[in-house]
Amino acid sequence: MLASAPVFVIGRFNPYGRTILTLNTVPFPINYPVSMNKKVIKEITPLTQADCFTVLKRTKSEFDFPLHYHDEMELNFILNAKGAKRVIGDHVDEIDDIELVLVGPNLEHAWFNSSYEGGNLTEVTIQFHSDFFDEKFLKKNQLSCIRSLFEKSSRGVLFSKATARSLKDRIMSLGSKQGFDSVLELMSILHDLSTSRNYRVLSDSTFNVEDKCSYNSRRVERVMNYTHLNFHRSIALGEVARLINMTETAFSRFFKLRTGMTYVDCLTEIRLGHASRMLIDTTHTIAEIAYDCGFNNISNFNRIFKKKKGCTPKELRKSYEEGSRVFV
């Protein structure tokens, strides 16, 4: 239960309050809290390629979202939740009254109540794409500290309490800034974090060897860019296969090997991400959103949405009406 109306509550409406895609159960070499859900889920965020970042700020009385990962990088600030348990990769620890962690793309993470005695805690989550800084730009000498921090984020980075306190007000007020000023402020915060002292890398270096969405392929990038531009219409498998001069069979095998999912699943995920964003940002009817995002009928859209996200489009929209989300 929420202690007060949140500034924003992310994601899946029922039962966790955040958008997720349930994956296969996987074993972990850690001792889970008794209440921990042992399934790793993928959170599908509404952050699009046109956004720089998103800020989520809420006040609540407990942690209720299970172990998950997502494509975006995440800076998570937590206040007044002493005794809660943090899980980052294969790292498990109890947190103090103030917490600031940077989580890299596709790294499993979650916070659990554990010994937290309840009350009002504050959580601010900043999510941004891993290419927030262009790859060539990130290689410049002046950004060497940020580049190093981003590399370490693949294992999770815990910042000192002194650093968290020094950045508290700036992180809490980031959502109130607008336009380019907000982008500069996030860049400045990341720079200050990269030059801060006594931060600690959390997960073991062998835990996240396989990056779930790291394709490192120009052909896959071409397909993904094409898909993002054309998701609103019907896309045949042969169409994208011809795009990179492959047969359908060869393309299907290649894409699955590089991304870990079929092209159809990838296309569906992209469409659902855009649909989620439209449910939040617009007053379009659910039927309009379905057709705008490439689904050929409303029944098919509702069925896939419910299967992938665990709630109906109507339920998701309703869950967001209680607060607001800031996109930049």
C-alpha positions in Angstrom: 0.0 0.0 0.0 1.2 3.5 -0.8 1.6 5.8 2.2 0.6 8.8 0.1 -0.2 9.7 -3.5 3.0 9.1 -5.5 4.5 11.5 -7.9 4.7 8.4 -10.1 4.2 4.7 -9.8 5.9 2.8 -12.6 4.7 -0.1 -14.6 2.7 -3.2 -14.0 -0.7 -2.6 -12.5 -1.4 -5.9 -10.9 0.1 -7.1 -8.7 3.4 -5.3 -8.6 2.7 -1.9 -10.0 5.3 -2.0 -12.9 5.5 -3.2 -16.5 7.1 -6.6 -16.7 7.7 -9.6 -19.1 7.9 -12.9 -17.2 10.9 -15.0 -18.4 11.9 -18.6 -17.5 12.9 -19.4 -14.0 16.7 -19.3 -13.7 18.9 -20.5 -10.8 21.0 -18.0 -8.9 24.1 -18.6 -6.7 22.8 -16.5 -3.8 20.7 -17.0 -0.7 17.3 -15.4 -1.4 15.1 -13.8 1.1 12.2 -16.0 1.9 9.7 -13.6 0.2 11.8 -13.2 -3.0 10.2 -14.2 -6.3 12.8 -16.5 -7.9 11.7 -15.6 -11.5 13.7 -13.0 -13.3 11.5 -10.7 -15.2 12.2 -8.2 -17.9 10.7 -4.7 -17.3 9.5 -3.1 -20.5 9.9 0.7 -19.8 7.9 3.3 -21.9 11.2 5.1 -22.6 11.5 5.6 -26.3 14.5 6.3 -28.5 13.3 9.9 -28.8 13.7 10.4 -25.0 16.9 11.3 -23.2 15.8 9.9 -19.8 12.9 9.5 -17.5 12.5 10.3 -13.7 10.2 8.4 -11.4 9.6 9.7 -7.9 7.3 8.1 -5.4 6.6 7.7 -1.7 5.6 4.3 -0.5 5.6 2.0 2.5 7.2 -1.1 1.1 9.1 -2.7 -1.8 6.9 -4.9 -3.9 8.6 -5.5 -7.2 10.5 -8.8 -7.8 13.9 -9.5 -9.3 14.1 -7.9 -12.8 16.2 -6.3 -15.5 15.8 -3.9 -18.4 17.7 -2.5 -21.4 18.2 0.9 -19.8 20.7 2.1 -17.3 19.2 3.1 -13.9 20.2 5.4 -11.1 18.2 4.5 -8.0 18.0 6.7 -4.9 16.3 5.5 -1.8 15.7 7.3 1.5 14.5 6.1 4.8 14.4 2.3 4.1 17.0 1.1 6.5 17.0 -2.7 6.8 15.7 -3.4 3.3 17.6 -5.9 1.2 19.4 -5.0 -2.0 20.0 -7.6 -4.7 22.3 -6.6 -7.6 23.4 -9.6 -9.7 24.9 -12.1 -7.3 25.3 -9.4 -4.6 23.0 -9.3 -1.6 23.2 -6.8 1.3 21.1 -4.9 3.7 20.8 -1.1 3.0 21.1 1.8 5.3 18.9 4.9 5.7 20.2 6.4 2.4 21.0 4.5 -0.8 22.3 5.4 -4.2 23.1 2.7 -6.8 23.8 2.8 -10.5 22.6 -0.4 -12.3 23.8 -1.2 -15.9 21.7 -2.5 -18.7 20.3 -6.0 -18.3 21.7 -6.5 -14.8 19.2 -8.3 -12.5 18.3 -6.2 -9.5 15.6 -5.6 -6.9 15.0 -4.3 -3.4 13.1 -6.3 -0.8 11.5 -5.4 2.6 13.5 -8.0 4.6 14.3 -6.2 7.9 12.7 -2.9 6.9 10.2 -2.0 9.5 7.9 0.1 7.3 7.0 3.7 7.3 7.3 6.2 4.4 10.3 5.7 2.2 11.2 7.8 -0.8 12.5 6.3 -4.1 13.7 8.3 -7.1 14.5 6.2 -10.2 16.3 7.8 -13.2 16.3 5.6 -16.3 18.3 6.4 -19.4 19.5 4.7 -22.5 23.0 3.2 -22.5 23.8 5.5 -25.5 22.8 8.6 -23.6 26.4 9.6 -24.3 27.4 8.8 -27.9 30.0 6.1 -28.1 32.5 8.3 -29.9 31.8 11.2 -27.5 32.3 8.9 -24.5 35.8 8.0 -25.7 37.0 11.6 -25.3 39.6 12.2 -22.6 37.3 14.5 -20.7 34.7 11.8 -20.3 37.1 9.0 -19.2 35.7 8.9 -15.6 32.1 8.6 -16.9 33.2 5.9 -19.4 34.9 4.0 -16.6 31.8 4.3 -14.3 29.5 3.1 -17.1 31.7 0.1 -17.6 31.6 -0.7 -13.9 27.8 -0.3 -13.9 27.5 -3.7 -15.6 28.2 -5.1 -12.1 26.3 -2.4 -10.2 27.9 0.5 -8.4 27.0 1.5 -4.8 28.0 5.1 -3.9 29.0 6.2 -0.5 26.4 7.7 1.9 28.4 11.0 1.8 28.0 11.1 -2.0 24.3 10.2 -1.8 23.7 13.0 0.7 25.6 15.5 -1.3 23.5 14.8 -4.4 20.2 14.2 -2.6 18.6 17.6 -3.4 19.7 17.6 -7.0 18.4 14.1 -7.6 15.1 14.9 -5.9 14.5 18.0 -7.9 15.7 16.7 -11.3 12.1 16.0 -12.4 11.2 19.7 -11.9 13.8 20.8 -14.5 12.8 21.1 -18.1 14.4 20.7 -21.5 18.1 21.1 -22.1 18.7 22.2 -18.5 17.5 18.9 -17.2 19.8 17.0 -19.6 22.8 19.1 -18.5 21.9 18.5 -14.9 21.8 14.7 -15.4 25.1 14.8 -17.2 26.5 16.9 -14.3 25.2 14.4 -11.7 26.7 11.5 -13.6 30.0 13.3 -13.8 30.0 14.0 -10.1 29.3 10.4 -9.4 32.1 9.3 -11.7 34.6 11.4 -9.8 33.3 10.6 -6.3 35.3 8.7 -3.8 34.7 5.3 -2.1 32.1 3.9 -4.5 31.9 0.1 -4.6 31.3 -2.4 -7.4 28.8 -4.9 -6.2 28.3 -8.0 -8.4 30.9 -10.6 -9.2 32.7 -10.0 -12.5 31.7 -13.4 -13.8 28.0 -13.0 -13.1 26.9 -10.8 -16.0 29.3 -12.1 -18.7 26.5 -12.6 -21.2 24.8 -9.3 -22.0 21.2 -10.2 -22.9 20.8 -7.5 -25.4 24.3 -6.8 -26.6 24.3 -7.7 -30.3 27.4 -5.8 -31.5 26.2 -6.1 -35.1 25.6 -3.5 -37.7 23.1 -5.8 -39.4 21.1 -6.1 -36.2 21.3 -2.4 -35.6 20.0 -1.8 -39.1 17.1 -4.2 -38.5 16.3 -2.6 -35.2 16.3 1.0 -36.6 14.1 -0.2 -39.4 11.7 -1.8 -37.0 11.5 1.3 -34.8 10.6 3.4 -37.8 8.0 0.9 -39.2 6.5 -0.9 -36.2 3.1 0.9 -36.8 2.5 -1.2 -39.9 2.7 -4.9 -40.9 6.3 -6.1 -41.3 6.9 -9.4 -42.9 9.9 -11.5 -41.9 11.0 -11.7 -45.5 11.0 -7.9 -45.6 13.6 -7.5 -42.9 15.6 -10.5 -44.1 16.0 -8.8 -47.5 17.1 -5.7 -45.7 20.4 -7.4 -44.8 20.5 -9.8 -47.7 19.5 -13.0 -46.0 17.0 -15.7 -46.5 14.1 -15.9 -44.0 15.5 -19.0 -42.4 19.1 -17.7 -42.2 17.8 -14.3 -40.8 15.7 -16.0 -38.1 18.6 -18.1 -36.9 21.0 -15.1 -37.0 18.6 -12.7 -35.2 17.8 -15.2 -32.4 21.6 -15.9 -31.9 22.4 -12.2 -31.7 19.5 -11.0 -29.6 18.2 -14.0 -27.7 14.7 -13.6 -29.1 12.8 -14.1 -32.3 12.2 -11.2 -34.6 8.4 -11.5 -34.0 8.9 -11.3 -30.2 11.2 -8.3 -30.7 8.7 -6.5 -32.9 5.9 -7.2 -30.3 8.1 -5.9 -27.5 8.7 -2.7 -29.4 5.0 -2.2 -30.2 4.1 -2.8 -26.6 6.6 -0.3 -25.4 5.1 2.4 -27.7 1.6 1.4 -26.7 2.5 1.7 -23.1 3.9 5.2 -23.7 0.7 6.2 -25.6 -1.5 4.9 -22.8 0.4 7.2 -20.4 0.9 10.3 -22.6 -2.2 10.5 -24.7 -6.0 10.4 -24.4 -6.4 8.2 -27.5 -8.7 5.3 -27.2 -7.3 1.9 -26.6 -8.5 0.8 -30.1 -6.7 3.8 -31.7 -3.5 3.0 -29.8 -3.7 -0.7 -30.9 -3.9 0.2 -34.5 -1.3 3.0 -34.3 1.1 0.5 -32.9 0.7 -2.1 -35.6 -1.8 -4.5 -34.0 -4.4 -5.6 -36.6 -7.3 -5.8 -34.2 -8.2 -4.8 -30.7 -8.8 -8.3 -29.4 -5.4 -9.4 -30.4 -3.9 -6.3 -28.8 -5.6 -6.9 -25.5 -4.7 -10.6 -25.5 -1.0 -10.0 -26.2 -0.9 -7.0 -23.8 -2.4 -9.0 -21.0 -0.1 -12.0 -21.6 3.1 -9.9 -21.7 2.4 -7.3 -19.1 0.1 -9.1 -16.7 -2.7 -6.4 -17.0 -5.0 -5.0 -19.5 -4.3 -1.7 -21.3 -7.2 -0.2 -19.4 -5.7 -1.3 -16.0 -2.3 0.1 -17.0 -3.7 3.4 -17.9 -5.7 3.6 -14.7 -2.6 2.9 -12.6 -0.8 5.8 -14.1 -3.6 8.3 -13.5 -2.7 8.5 -9.8 0.6 10.2 -10.6 2.8 11.7 -13.3 6.0 10.7 -15.0 8.6 13.1 -16.3 10.1 12.3 -19.8 12.9 14.5 -21.2 
